Amino acid sequence: MIQITIAAVGDLLMKSRIIASAKQAGGYAFDPIFKHVKPYLTKPDITIGNLETTFSGNRRPGAGGKQPKGRAPQERRNPRTGFPLFNCPDELASTLKNIGFQVLTTANNHCMDGGAAGLKRTLNVLDKHGLKHTGTFRSPAESRRHLILRVKGVKIGILNYAKGTNSITVPKPWLVNRIALKKIITDIRKLKNKTDFLIVYLHFGQEYRPSPNKNQKQLMHALFKQGANAVLGAHPHVQHPIVIYKVKDIDGRVRKRVAASSLGNFISTRLKNNANTTRGVILTMTLTKNNRGVTDLSRVDRLPTVVQRKKEKGKTVYRVVPIVK
C-alpha cells in the first residue's frame, strides 16, 4: 500500500500594496510573507496553487513600481474595461518554489493581463524556476500535452480551465483553456486511463459569493461522473464549503470525490472591505493506493489561513498565517 499527500490553495493574488511591501534595495523579498505557512506547504508530496498574476516584465507605475509621492500603490487599470491588470516581479517565482509549490495553475481571468507576450513570458519564468504549470500554453503542441505527476508510483493528472479573461481578447484559442464541458470531458477521458487520481482546477463562480451556485454544482458533478476525483476552484475570493461525495463514475466505480469550488484567497489584500477575502485554506488530500492498484481518497485535512497586515520596524508588511487550533 502506498500513501501520498497533495496540498492545494486558492488564489495567489499579488496586489500592488503587497508587492510594494516586499520592495528592498536591489529587488523584492517575498519569502517573509509566507514564512509561517511554509512548513505546511513543503511537507506534502505535491503542493498546488492558482497564480492569479503574471510575470509580464517591464513593470510600470501603478503595478508595484514607482508611485506618486504620498499615494498608496494601486494596480493599473484596463482603460477599456476598468479591470485591474496584474503583474508581479519575477522574484515571486523563486519564493513559490522555495516555500514548497510544485504546480501552479495559470488559467484565470487575469492570465491575459500582459497580453499573449506576458502570458508566454510568465510560463518561461515558471520553467526557469522549476515550477510545473497547466492551463495556459505557448503553442498548439504544448496545449495538447497534459500534466501528469508521478509520486511514489502514483500518477496524478492535473487539468485547469478558466471561465473568462476579463474581456481581454485571446488571439489564439489554444493560449488559454476555457471552461467548456465538452472540452473538459474530452481531456478527462484522455487522462483517465493514464492516471490514478485526477484533479480538475477551475477558475469560476461569482465573486464574493460564499457558496457555489447551481451551475457550478452541476458542472462539478458532471466531471465527477466522468472520472474526476477532485474539483478544486478559485475566483470568488472567499472560501466555499469543502464537500466529500461518493460518486459512481462512468466506469461504474464508486469513489470519494472532493468538491472545493473556492479555496479562497491564499494571499491578497482585503477586497470590497470584506474580511473574508483575506482568508483561505490549505486543503490536504491523503491518497492511498492499495495492493490491487486502486487509488482513492483516504483523508482530507483543512488548515485555515489568514493574511495579516501589520507593522514591522515601522514598515507595513503582509504575512500569511495558519489558524492552528
Buried (B, 14 or more C-beta within 10 A) or exposed (E): EBBBBBBBBBBBBBBBBBBBBBBEEEEBEBBBBBEBBBEBBEEBBBBBBBBBBBBBBEBEEBBBBEBEEEEEBBBBEBEEEEBBBBBBBBBBBBBBBBBBBBBBBBBBBBBBBBBBEBBBBBBEBBEEBEBBBBBBBBEEEEBEEBBBBEBEEBBBBBBBBBBBBBEBEBEEEBBBBBBEEEEBBEBBEBBBEEBBBBBBBBBBBBBEBEBBBEEBBEBBBBBBBBBBBBBBBBBBBBBBEBBEEEBEBEEEEEBBBBBBBBBBBBBBBBBEEEEBBBBBBBBBBBBBBEEEEEBBBBEBBEBBBBBEBEEEEEEEBBBBBBEEE
